[in-house]
Amino acid sequence: MTNKIEEFFQTFDIDFCRQYIEKYQAEERKEMIRKAELVMDNTFVFDHNWDMEPCQTPYHLDPIIWDRAITDDPEWNFMLNRQAFLVTLMTAYVAKADKAYLEKAKTLMIDWADSDLVLEPQSLACRTLDTGIRCFNWVKCLLFLIHFDVLTPEQKDKLLRSLEMQLHYLVDRYIDKYSLSNWGILQTTAILLAAYYFEDDIEIQEAKVFAEKELSLQVSLQVLEDGSQYEQSIMYHIEVFKALSELAILVPSYLPLLEKTLQKMAYYIQMMTGPDHKQIALGDSDQSDTRDILTLASILLQSPSLKSSAFSFVDVDSLMLFGKEGVRIFAQLKREDILPQSHHFESSGHICIKKDGYQVFFKSGPMGSAHTHSDQNSLCLYYKGKPVFIDPGRYTYKEEALRYSLKSAVSHSTCFIENKLPERIKDSWSYESYPGSQFCRLKEEGEFLLIEGFSQTTFLAEANYQHQRQVLILPNGIFIVLDRVDCQGSHTFTTQFVLDQNLRFENGCLADLRVISQEPFQEVEMPISKKYNQIQTSHKIVKKQTVQNHCFDSTIFVSHDSRVRSLDVYQVGSHQTLAGAQAWEFKGADFHYIVAVLDQDIVKGDKLFMVEGIKCRGKVIVYDKKTQRLIRLKH
């Protein structure tokens, strides 16, 4: 044990880290010490960037009763018992060289160990997820307490015996479904971390054997072939990535086993991060800054392309894991562009595109875990570095109407039949039915891109309906959204786009984009939640139209310097306008495009059609009049 702890601190260099924080992270140092001082007073606030269920309100506990409900949201107690504040105290010690922070950490750990808590999965203090996270934090804290000689032999023995008991509890209460859940990885990584540093001091050999085998299975099951995590939530993808990464950092022998998985997962995080450095709030997620995670990833994987999305200097959390050696590696890396800049994550049904001037996220994929939202064929868009269409977030895990609404299609940038939503929500954690994705595609020809998604409802006792969405992207700020809905009978068809709270729909425009649609849009107020437990007022633009059996509709978003004109599409031979076809001319100082889209194949007559005298074949065509090039994006 002593040798392994000393190995960690040999490359850490606490004096260097203290000076680095003072020089490069002065603001972060100030905020971190503020939080540590609150903990010194038994006052707890959960507002770290990656607190899973943050709470901005501080609560003072005197005494601390670990399993006593403090708020009406049990997530508060779960956060308390994960004990991430121990790492805050360790960090404050590194920054100030004040052993009072180490003494407080010791006191809190001993208090928990002496509380005679019953280790039960239904406990506010001892759910298996929270126990796994707490054990991981205990090991990180014990490295400091032992190295800096803060514990008496009796105290060390007490904490190690408590750690041993908690780890056995994780194995004894492990259930099959954890293999496919972030819960499982957050438990097995804790067991393996503790085993590496303390296997000669506590009896956990059988637990270690179990965790090694199970971790391999967990990674193969829940990290998909494209690097995304199956739960359809970027926040829990990052929680899994953090756990695996920290294990690989603190136990280097795991890096060769996990490196390829971590590389794919890190690229996914990078592509899911907007130009504002915030993650898209897919599924149960917040809009959190990912630069700390990408800083960690760039150091661990020694990746210049990941560094392009990282902080300029090593953040404090990463510094606490890597120490001086991490700063050396980070400084040697040269920033390189992300490649590729557009990617279809086929296993999850996610499409991410990062280009100069815009960024797009599209989702049409399989249902994941209970963290999945009903967001099939939904669209998020950044334009000129600013968010335009966003994911609304999650708000809470309590059984509330707003929780259900934010999970539903009614809160996402997609289409649906009014009074016949594509999903049926049972409660906060489950659905009665969920719309199934039939396909998701990305076609790219240089700067011309076509996204396609197709989903259908899964109701049993009534007629189902289908929604096919195509998003055609051209250079010069041109975005064409095409929606086809098929449903027998007469229905009201709703198309909507959820706006960032800083954006308003005025005079037919969304800031730098004009909105063109045959059916007028109306702006409607709606709530969004960029952080757990927080609600903001935003808006969505909505259009409704009555349809009979099916509808093929278009919405165009263009920059102000684009002139747009609707065109007729003629079938060769008959010279009749072609039913189910739409076409436009887009013209500006430096561009001139003709776009034609067919709703269906031409079955009768000649299979060619003409737009502006141009003979065309296919279902999605772009003709660049400047270069006289025809681009066929769909046959």
N, C-alpha and C positions, 0 to 999 in steps of 0.2 A: 504493500500500500504506500509506504513512505517513498519508495523509489519512483513509483508512477506519479505521485503528486509532485515530487521534485522535478521530474522530467517536464511536467506541464509548466512549472514556474521558471525553468531554465530559459525558455524562449519567451516568457511573458514579459519580464523586466518591468516591475511595478513602478520604478522611478521614471523610466522612459514613458510609460503609459500616462502617468500623472502629468508630466510635462506636455505630452501630446494633447491631452484633454484641455489643459489650460491654454495652449496656443491655438488649437484648431477647433475646439468645440466649447467655447466659452458659454454660449447661450444654452446649449444642451446640458452643460455642467451645472449651470445655475438652476435650471428646471429640475434636474435629477436630484440635486441636494435639497431643493424645496420639498420634493416628494418624500425623500428619506427623512427629513425632519418631521413630516406629518406622521410617518410610521413610528418614529421615536416617541411620539405622543399618543400612540395607539389610535391614530386617525388614518382611515383608509379611503383612498380614491382610486378608481380603476380607469385610467385614461391613457395607458400606454398604447402606442400605435397598433400593437397586435394583441391587446386584450380582446378576447373573443366576444365578451358581452360587456363592453365598457359602461361605466357609470361615472358621470362627472361630479356627482354630489359626494362630498366627504362625510364619512360617518365616524364618530368617536366612540370607541368601545371601552368601557371601564366597568367591570372586567371584560376580557374577551371570552365569550362563550361560543366556541367554534361552530356548534350546530344549532344556534338559536337564530330564528328568522329575524332579519333586520328590516327588510322591505317586503312588499307584496310580490316581488319577483325573486324566485329562488336562485336565479342566475347570480345575484349579488353574493350569496353565500358560497356558490360554486367558485366564483372568482376569488373570494377571500381564502378559501381552503386550497387553492392552487399555489398560493404563497409566492407569487412572482415578486412580491415586495422584498423577499430575501435577497434577490439579485440586485434590486435597487440599493439595498444597504451595502452589499459588497462593492457596488460601483461607487457609492459615496465614500467608502473607505479608500478605494484606489485614488479618488480625486482629492481627498483631504488628509489622508494619513491619520485619521482619527479612529482609534480602536473602539470608541463608543458604539460605532455602527456595527462592528463585529459582535460586540457584547449584546447588543439589542437583537441581532439575528439569532444568536445562541439562545437568548431568553425566550424568544417566540417559538423556536423549534422545541425547546424543552417543555414549554407550556403546552404545546400541542401533544407531545409525547406523554405528558402526565395527565392529560384530560380524560383518560379512560373512555375514549370514544369507541362505540361499537362499530366495527367495520362492516357496514351493510350498504349494498348498492343504492338503496332508497334514501340514505342519509343525506342531509344537507352538507355534511363535511366529508363524506367518504365514498361518493360515487367512484366507480373505477376510473373514469376519465380523469377526474380531478386528482385522484390518488396517484395516477401515473405522472401527471404534470408536477404534482407536489414532490414526488420522489426524485424526479429529474432535477428540480430546483434545489432539493436538499443536497444531492450529490455535488452540484456546482458550489453550493455554499460550504459544504464540509471541506472541500479542497482548501478554501481560504481559512476556515476555522482551525483546521489541523496544521496547515503550513505556518500560520502566524501564531500558533501555540495558544489559542484562546480557550481550548477545552481542557478540563481536568480529565484524568483517565476514566473516572466514574461518569462524567458527562458524555464523553465520547462513546463509552460503552452503551449508555442509555439511548443515545441517538441512533447508533448502529443497530441495536436490538429493535428499536421502533421501525427503522427503515427495513430491516429484515422481515418483520411481521407484515408491513404494508405490501412488500413485494410478493410474499407468499399469498396474501389476500388477492392480489391481482391474478395470479395463476389459478387459485381455487375458484374464483368467480368469473373466470373468462368464459364467454359464450361464443358460439360459432359465428354469429353475425359480426363480431368485432373484426373478423378477417377482412371484411369488406368496408370497414369504417375507419375514419380518422381516430376513433376511440382506441382501436386496436394498436395502431402504430404508436400512439402516445403512451401506451402501456409497455409494449415490448422494448421500445428504445430506452425507457427508464430502467427496466430490468438489466439490459445489456450494459448501460453506462455504469450502474451500480456494481455489476459483476466485475467489470474491468478494474475498478479502483479498490473494491472491498471484498472480492471473493475469498481472500484468505482470512477475513475477519468475521464474515457472516455466512450462514449456511444457505446458499442459494444456487448450488450447482445444478440441481434439477430444474430450477426456474430458468437458469441461463440456457440450458439445453433446449427447453421448451421455447424460449424467446427467440433463439437463433433460428430454429426451424420455422417458427410462426412468422417472424419478420420477413423471411424470404417469400413465404406464401402471400403475406399481406401485400408486399410490393408487386408481386406478379398479378394479383387479383385487382387491386384498386388503382394502380398507376397504369393507365391505358397505354396502348402501343404508341400513341402520338405524344405521350408525355403529360397529358391532362389527367386529373384525378377524377374518378368516376362520379363523385357526388354532385357534380354540376353546381359547384360553388367555388369561386376563386379564393374566398377566405379560408376554406377548409383545405383546399389545395395547398395554400401557403403554410397552414399549420402542419400539414404532413411534410412539406418540404423543409420547414424549420427543424422539425424533430429529427428527420434523417440527416440533415446537414450538421446539426450540432453533435449528433452521435459520431459522424465521420470526422468532425474537427477534434473532439475530445478523446475519441478512440480511433486513431488514424488507420488502424488495420481494416476498418470498415469502408474506407474510401474506395479502394479498388472494387469492392463488391457493389457499391451504390453509385459510382461515378457516372456511368452512362444514363442511369435513371435520373440523377440529379441534373445532368446537362439538359435533358429534354424537358424536365419540369421547370427549370430556370428560364429556358427559352419561351415556354408558354407564359410564365409570369411576365416576362419582358413584353411579349406581344399583347398581353391583356392590360398593359399599363398605358394610360393616355399621355398626351403631351404635358398635362398638368402633374405628371408623376403619380397619379392616383389610379388604383386598380378599378376596372369596370365592376360594378357591384352585382355581378352575376349570382343568381340564387340568393341564399342567405349570406349576404356579405355587406360590408361597409365600403365606403370609398376611402381607402387608406393609402398612404404614401408608401410605395414599394422600394424606394431607393435604398433603405437599410438592408432589405432582403437581397437586392441585386448587388449591393456592396459586398455583403457576405458571400454571395454566390461567385462573384468575380474573383475574390481571393481564394476561396476553396477550390474552384475549378480553374483558376489562373486563366481567366477568359477576357481578352481585350474587348470583345463585342458586348459582354455583359457589363463591363466597366463603363461603356458608353451610356448606360442608363442608371449608373450608380451615383452616389454623392461624390463631390470633389475631394473630400477627405474621409478617412475611415470614421464611421460613426461610433459612438460609445459602446453600443451593444455588440458590434462586431469586434471592437477592440478588446472587450472583456473575454471574447472567445479565442482570439488569435494572438493578442499581445503584440509585442514589437515585431515579431516575424511577419504578422499579417500586414503591418504598415509597410514593411520592406517589399513584400510581394506586390501589394497594391501600387506602390510608387513605380515599380518596374514595368507595370502593364501599360501598353499604349492603347488609347481608346480607338476602337474600330466600329464601323457601321454595323447595324443589325443586318444579318443576311439569313434567309431571305426576308424581304419586307412585306410579303403577303404569304399567308399560309392557311391551308385548310386542315384543321385538326379533325381528321376523318372519324376517329373513334368517338369523339364527343359531339360531333356536329357543330363545331365552332369554326368560324372564319374570321381571321384577324388580318387587317390590311393597314400598313403604316406607309404612307407616301408623303411627299412634300406637299404641304397644304391641307392634308386631311388624314383622318384615321377612321376606320369602320370596323365595327364588330357585328357579326350576324350569328344567330343561333337557331339551329333546327336539328335536334338530336334526341337521343334516348333519354328516358327518365333516369335520374340518378337516385340519390338517397332522399330522405325527408327534407333535405335542404334545397331541393329542386323547386323552382318556380314555374308557373305555367306561362312560358315566354317563347313558345315556338314561333319561328319566323320573325323574331323581334330584331330590332336594328338599333345600334348606338352609333352616333356620329360626332366626331370632332371636326371643326372646320377652322382653318387659320389659327390653330392652337387652342381653340376654345370649345367647350362642350356644347353641343346643340341638342341631340337626342340622347337621353341617359336612361340607365336602369334605376328604378325608384328606390331600391334598397329593401330592408326587411323590418325595421323598427323594433319588433319585440318577438319573443317566443311565447308570450302569454296567449291565452284563448280570447282574442279580441277581434272584433269585426275588421279593424284596420290591418291587423296581421293577415287576415284572409284576403283582404282587398289587394294588399301589396304583393301577395303571392300570385294573384289572378292575372289573366290576360287583360282585364280592364285597367291595369296599371302599367302595361307595357306597350311599346311601340310596334303594334301588330294589328291584325284584323280579326273580327269575329262577327257572328250573327247576334243581334241584340236579343236579349232574353233567352239566349241559347249558347252560353259560354262554352268554350272547348274543354274546360276542366270542371270537375265537381270536387270541391274541397270538403273533406270530412271534418278536419280539425287542424290545429297548428302544425301537426306532424304527418298528416296523411291525406290522401285523395281517395274518393270513390272511383274516379276515372280520370285519365290523363290523355291528352292528345298525342297520338303516335306520329313520329317522323318517318316518312317513307324514303326521303333522300335529302341530301344536302351536297351542293356542288360549287366549285369555283373554277371558272374558265378565265384564263388570262392571256391576252395577246398584247404584249408591251404595256402601254399605259391604259389599255382598254380592258375592263374587267366585268364579268358577269357572275353574280351570286344567284343561286337557286335553292329554295327550300320548299318542301312539300310535306304537309301534315294533315292528319284527319282525326276526327273525334272517334271515341271508342264507346259511345253509348250503346246499350243493348236493346232497350225497349222502344226506340224511336229512330227516325231517319238520321243517319250520320251526315256530316258535311266535310268538305275538303277545302283546304286553303293552299294555294301555290303562290309563292312570292318570288319575284325576280328583282334584283337590284343591279341596274346597269350603271357603271361608273365610267365617265369619260374625263379626259384632262380638262383643265380650265374651270373646275368647280361645277361639274354637271353630274347630277345624281337623279336617276329615273327609277322610281319604285312602281312595279307592276304587280297587281294583285288579282288573282282569279279565285273566286269562291263558287263552289257548286253545292247546292242544297235544294232538294225538291220543294216546290211551293213558293209562296210569296213571303219575303223576309226583309227586314231592315239590316243592311250591311254597314258595319261601322269600321272606319279606318282611323287610326289615331297615332300620334307621335308625342312622346313625353318629353317636355322641355326642361333644360337646366333652369334652376330657380332664378338665375341672373338674366334670363332671356325672355322676351315678350314677342307676341305676334302682332305686328303693327303694320297697317297699310299693305297687307299681303306679303310681308317680309319677316324673316327671322334674322335680324342683324345683317350679315353679309350675304344672305341667301334670299332670293325671291321664291315664292311658292306658287306653282302653276297647277291648277286642277279644274276640271269641268264642274265638279261639285264644290261649293264653297266650304272652307274650313271655318270653324268657330273655336275660339279660345275658351277653355274650361279650367277652372281652378281645381287643383288636386294636391294631396299631400305627398311628399317624398321623405325619405329617411337616409341621409348620408352617413349617419352614425347610429349604432344601437341606442335605443331609448331617446332618440332625438327626432323631432318632426319639423319639417320646414314646409312652407307653402310654395308650391310651384304651379305650373300650368301644363296642359296638353292641348294640342290642336286636334279637332275631331271633325270628321265629315260623315254624314249618314245618307244612304240612298236606298230606296226600295227596289228590290230585285226579284225577278221571277226565275227560279231554278238555278240561274248562274249569273255571274257578273265578271267582267274583265275591266279593271279600272287602273288608271295611272295617276301618279303624283310626281311632279318634277320639282327639284330644288336646283336653282342655278344661281351663279354669281351675277351681280348687277351689270356686268359688262357683256352679258350674253343676250342676243336677240333671238327670240324663239318664235317659230311659226309652225302651225299644224299643217300636215301634208296629207294628200289622198294617196291611197295605195291601190293600184290597178292590177288585175290579173291579165297576164299576157294572153292574147287570143280572144277573150271576151270583151276586153276593155271596160269591164265593169269594176266598180270599187269592190275591194275584197272585204267580205264580212269578217269581223273579228281581227282586224289589223289596225295598228296605230303607227303614225310616223310623224317626225318633226325635223325641222331644220334648226340647227344651233349655229349662230354666227357671231364672231367677235373680230377684233382687230387682227388677231394672230391665229384664228382657227375658223373652220367652216365644216360642220359635220351634218350628214344626213343619217337619221336613225329610223329604222323600221322594225316593228315587232309584230309577229303573227301569234294570235292566240291558239290557233289550231293548225294542223297540217292541211295543205290544199289537197282535197280528195278528188274533186271533179274538175275536169278541164286541164289546161296547161299548168304546169307546176312552177312556172316563173311568174314573178310579179315585178312591177315597175314603180319606182318612186322618183319623181323629178327627172324622168327619162333614163334612169339607171336600172338596168336589168339585175334582178336579185334572186337568189335562191337561199332558203334557210328560214329560221324563225326569229333570230335576233341578228340584225345586220347593222353595221356602222360603215358609212362611206366617208372617208376623209377627202374632201374636195381639194384641199391644199396639196396633198401628195398623190391624189387620184388612187388611193389604196382602199380596197374593200376588205373589211374585217368581218368574218362570220363567226360569231360567238356561240351560236346554237344552230344545229342542223334541223 
